[in-house]
């Protein structure tokens, strides 16, 4: 289990995240971004990681290129791992803990 999954699990356990949880989450995301710094993904790996379409990824390419989050090596496009989202890690906290429990059970 990676840091994001651990933090997502922690956020789900606490239906409403308090300041300590949010601070820990931010620290973990920063640590993961630092660890992923310099880790470049091929376009194929970025597609598998994100679960998005090629069109979605390429729409973001120019903006990410301008920010230094994408590059072209020869004819191949590469994306910095830190900016490519991972599928299945969306956490939607619920106002009602019962609703959150039902989501977690599904």
C-alpha positions as CSV (number, residue, x, y, z in Angstrom):
1,X,0.0,0.0,0.0
2,X,1.5,3.4,-1.0
3,X,1.3,6.6,0.9
4,X,-1.7,7.9,-1.0
5,X,-3.7,4.7,-0.4
6,X,-2.8,4.9,3.3
7,X,-3.9,8.5,3.6
8,X,-7.1,7.8,1.6
9,X,-7.9,4.9,4.0
10,X,-7.3,7.2,6.9
11,X,-9.6,9.9,5.5
12,X,-12.3,7.3,4.9
13,X,-12.0,6.0,8.4
14,X,-12.6,9.6,9.7
15,X,-15.7,10.8,7.7
16,X,-14.7,14.3,8.5
17,X,-11.0,15.0,8.3
18,X,-9.6,17.3,11.0
19,X,-6.6,19.5,10.8
20,X,-4.2,16.8,11.9
21,X,-5.5,14.4,9.2
22,X,-5.2,17.1,6.5
23,X,-1.7,18.1,7.7
24,X,-0.6,14.5,7.6
25,X,-2.1,14.0,4.2
26,X,-0.3,17.1,2.9
27,X,3.0,15.9,4.3
28,X,2.5,12.5,2.8
29,X,1.7,14.0,-0.6
30,X,4.7,16.2,-0.5
31,X,6.9,13.3,0.4
32,X,5.5,11.3,-2.4
33,X,6.0,14.1,-4.9
34,X,9.7,14.5,-3.7
35,X,10.2,10.7,-4.1
36,X,8.6,10.8,-7.6
37,X,10.7,13.8,-8.6
38,X,12.7,12.9,-11.7
39,X,10.6,9.8,-12.3
40,X,9.4,10.1,-15.9
41,X,6.6,7.9,-17.3
42,X,6.2,7.0,-21.0
43,X,2.9,8.0,-22.5
44,X,1.8,4.3,-22.4
45,X,2.6,4.0,-18.6
46,X,1.0,7.4,-17.9
47,X,-2.2,6.1,-19.7
48,X,-2.2,2.9,-17.6
49,X,-1.5,4.8,-14.4
50,X,-4.3,7.4,-14.9
51,X,-6.9,5.3,-16.6
52,X,-7.7,8.3,-18.8
53,X,-7.8,8.4,-22.6
54,X,-4.9,9.4,-24.8
55,X,-6.8,12.6,-25.8
56,X,-7.2,13.5,-22.1
57,X,-3.4,13.1,-21.5
58,X,-2.5,15.0,-24.7
59,X,-4.8,17.9,-23.9
60,X,-2.7,18.5,-20.8
61,X,0.7,18.0,-22.5
62,X,1.4,21.6,-23.6
63,X,0.6,23.1,-20.2
64,X,2.6,20.4,-18.4
65,X,5.5,20.9,-20.9
66,X,5.5,24.7,-20.1
67,X,5.6,23.9,-16.4
68,X,8.4,21.3,-16.7
69,X,6.1,18.4,-15.9
70,X,6.3,16.9,-19.4
71,X,9.0,16.5,-22.0
72,X,9.7,15.0,-25.4
73,X,12.6,12.5,-25.8
74,X,13.1,11.9,-29.4
75,X,9.6,11.3,-30.7
76,X,8.2,10.0,-27.4
77,X,6.3,12.1,-24.9
78,X,7.1,11.6,-21.2
79,X,5.2,12.8,-18.1
80,X,6.5,13.5,-14.6
81,X,5.0,10.8,-12.4
82,X,4.0,13.4,-9.7
83,X,1.5,15.1,-12.0
84,X,-0.1,12.0,-13.5
85,X,-3.1,11.0,-11.4
86,X,-3.7,7.5,-10.3
87,X,-7.0,5.9,-11.0
88,X,-9.1,4.7,-8.1
89,X,-7.8,7.1,-5.4
90,X,-10.6,9.5,-5.2
91,X,-11.8,10.1,-1.7
92,X,-15.2,11.6,-1.3
93,X,-15.9,12.3,2.4
94,X,-19.5,12.2,3.4
95,X,-21.4,14.6,5.7
96,X,-23.1,11.6,7.2
97,X,-20.9,8.8,8.6
98,X,-23.5,6.2,7.7
99,X,-23.3,7.2,4.0
100,X,-19.5,7.0,4.2
101,X,-19.7,3.5,5.8
102,X,-21.9,2.3,3.0
103,X,-19.5,3.7,0.4
104,X,-16.6,2.0,2.1
105,X,-18.5,-1.3,2.2
106,X,-19.2,-1.3,-1.5
